[in-house]
Amino acid sequence: MPIEIMFKIYQRLIEILPYNDKVLLDFAEYLKIYGPDWDEEANEIVENVKIKQLEVAVKMAKTVDYNKYQNM
C-alpha cells in the first residue's frame, strides 16, 4: 500500500482512538521504517507516549506531513 495512504489511515485511526498507546507507537514505528524523513516526529511521539503525554503525542501524530519536503 502506498506510504501516503498509510499515513492517512494511521492519522484517521488516531482520530478515532486518540489515546491508544499501541496505535501511536505503531505509527511511530511505521514512520521509522519508511525513512529518516520522519525520525524526529517518530521519536517525539515515542517519547511523549513513554512519559504519558498522550495529548502531545496525538497532536504530533496528526500533524506529521507526508509532503513536508515538497514545499521547500
N, C-alpha and C positions, 0 to 999 in steps of 0.2 A: 504494500500500500504506500502511496506517496507520502513523504515526510510532512508536507504541508497539511494534508488531510488528517494525519495522525495528531498534529498539533491541535487542530480544531476539535478532534474527537476528545482528546485529553482535556482541553480547556472547557469544553461543554460538560464533560463528566465532573470536572472540578466545580462548575457552577451548580450542578445537581447535588453533589456530595462535597461541599466545600471544606469540611473539617475532617476528611478521611485521610489519615496519615499515609495509608498504603497507596492511595491514588496519587497523592502529592509526591511520594518517594518514587513511585513507578514513573511518573512523568519526568522527574529529575534524572532518573537513570536513562530514560529514553533520550533525553537531551544530551547526556554524556556519550551515549553510543553513537549518535549521529553527528558528531563533530565538535571541535573545540570552540566553534562559534558561540555555543550556549553554555560553556563550562561555568562561567561566572554566575549566570542565572541559576543553573542546576545546583551549584554549591550553596548559593544563598537560600534556595528552597530547602535543601537538606539541613543546613544549619538552623534555620528557623523551625523546622519540624522537630529537630533534636531538643531545642530549648522550649518547645511547646508554644511558640509564637505562630500559631496556625493562621491567624488573620494576615500576618505579614507574608507567610509562605503562599497563601492563596492569592494575595494581591500580586506577588511576583509571578506566580504561575500563569495567572490570567493576562499578564502583560508581556510575556515572552513573545517576541516578534520574529516570525519565520523569515521575514524580509528585512531584517534590521540593517543589512549592508547594501540593500538595493537603492536606498535613498541617499547614499553618500556621493 
